[in-house]
């Protein structure tokens, strides 16, 4: 299958020079911020939630207690959140990693964090690459985007570093965790945490209304109707940040026909206008009548706030949202449950789980002491302290075999583990599982158009069909 590289970093030099403004890496602070003057990180080019920096007009600052000495080897890591102001518990865990590293290696190594708003992350990273100022470490999700960096030679092969140079480190990871990070038998990224997408729900509202978590799609509609009749919004969702509604739609696509859907369009044996995709689109329209009225213009943050405020009863999200909502509204933990995305009767295996990892890649340009410093920092991201924090504080799933004290972990963490225990197979987020990044964007756009009823499912998915016929098959 021909894969068109749409944003290949080999050709990123066409990016305007103005994009590089504000991208310089500070050498005397722990945080070289790219979003000065930004008061909100709304919007997203990845599938994860977003941390608002309300009230913040300058993200300058130091994530470590000590500044680098003149003799220390400086490295940088670019990340799509601000370690100094974010309420996201995952981000706070990363801040602790940076501070521990800089303190432990004071005078030898020092890492500077380049902060950027999430929706600008890919553009900023590509601009740094084009300018020759690529950070030693950068965050990247699996799928076509990661493949682009691999194909362009921007990322370093970590296979020998893990398996030969650091076998104990390599063995500390969970089995299969590198599968989606391996290209041509080369491990290209280090996973720092693991998330699964579920339906989070307000247990108090469910009890008040007298409903229980639904097992099937039809039962879900009945639950939504009762919740709406009781005066609550059944489901909080964002269409302004397309990945949010795309996540929900991706589950509908998978519940219709499971792995055959993705495999079919990948191999060219199934059309995007096939019955299973059209059915998924129609179910999205049906389900969307239970979204909050402002879903079309609400950001991810605003949709999450609908849920944490008690206005909405359910939120379809990745488990990264646990750290976000618990960090902002700690009391939500006591009333937040989670259940698997409901089954479609007559459809595919309902125990398939949508999952993803957060990953960090090593620049192929990193050499000598800088490379050694970067590798040591990667170890800190996956050491026992960091991985226990991932689960016991942030509610995400560790990527290593660290022992987790579930008694102190967020209550939602245990719900996620219960669902995962019954999972038969996993699959990636739909917009990150297609042939190219552009195909993922077209999928997101199609889902939004279906939701807004600007296009029928047939018309919207025809856009994907046309793209695949021209660029993929």
Order of alpha helices (4+ residues) and beta strands (2+ residues): beta-beta-alpha-beta-alpha-beta-alpha-alpha-beta-beta-beta-alpha-alpha-beta-alpha-alpha-alpha-beta-alpha-beta-beta-alpha-alpha-alpha-beta-alpha-alpha
